[in-house]
């Protein structure tokens, strides 16, 4: 993928999703990592996208529906 061909905001979101994946100790960037990066960015255009899918942007921003991003350690703890 050529990041230089994406819009600046898309580049930033993708780069931030790499950090989210890294924080979750995941070697692969999953869609949930990108979603968390977008929600954390607090971009105005994200509210329009959230409305289009039928969700409440204010609720998302308050954090009630923020995705929990899990990595390797979350799976190890699940069996305890």
NORLINSUL-V92170 format. One record per residue. N is the residue number from 1. PHI is phi in whole degrees, 0 to 359 (* if undefined). OMEGA is omega as a letter, one per 30 degrees, with the letter a starting at -180 (none if undefined). BURIAL is 1 if it has 24 or more other ideal C-beta (glycine too) atoms within 12 Angstrom, else 0. Layout:
N;PHI;OMEGA;BURIAL + N;PHI;OMEGA;BURIAL
This chain:
1;*;l;0 + 2;260;a;0 + 3;296;a;0 + 4;293;l;0 + 5;273;l;0 + 6;274;l;0 + 7;298;a;0 + 8;304;a;0 + 9;296;l;0 + 10;291;l;0 + 11;299;a;0 + 12;297;l;0 + 13;297;a;1 + 14;295;l;1 + 15;296;l;0 + 16;294;l;1 + 17;294;l;1 + 18;295;l;1 + 19;294;l;0 + 20;297;l;1 + 21;297;l;1 + 22;296;l;0 + 23;299;l;0 + 24;273;a;1 + 25;56;l;0 + 26;253;l;1 + 27;279;a;0 + 28;237;l;0 + 29;278;l;1 + 30;257;l;0 + 31;305;l;0 + 32;295;l;0 + 33;294;l;1 + 34;294;l;1 + 35;299;l;1 + 36;297;l;1 + 37;298;l;1 + 38;293;l;1 + 39;294;l;1 + 40;290;a;1 + 41;288;l;1 + 42;58;l;0 + 43;282;l;0 + 44;295;a;0 + 45;290;l;0 + 46;293;l;1 + 47;301;l;0 + 48;295;l;0 + 49;293;a;0 + 50;297;l;0 + 51;298;a;0 + 52;298;l;0 + 53;271;l;0 + 54;91;l;0 + 55;258;a;0 + 56;260;a;0 + 57;300;l;1 + 58;294;l;0 + 59;296;l;0 + 60;297;a;1 + 61;291;l;0 + 62;290;l;0 + 63;98;a;0 + 64;298;a;0 + 65;251;l;0 + 66;297;a;0 + 67;290;l;0 + 68;272;a;0 + 69;261;a;1 + 70;247;l;0 + 71;232;a;0 + 72;301;a;0 + 73;290;a;0 + 74;296;l;0 + 75;289;a;0 + 76;291;a;0 + 77;283;a;0 + 78;297;a;0 + 79;276;a;0 + 80;269;none;0
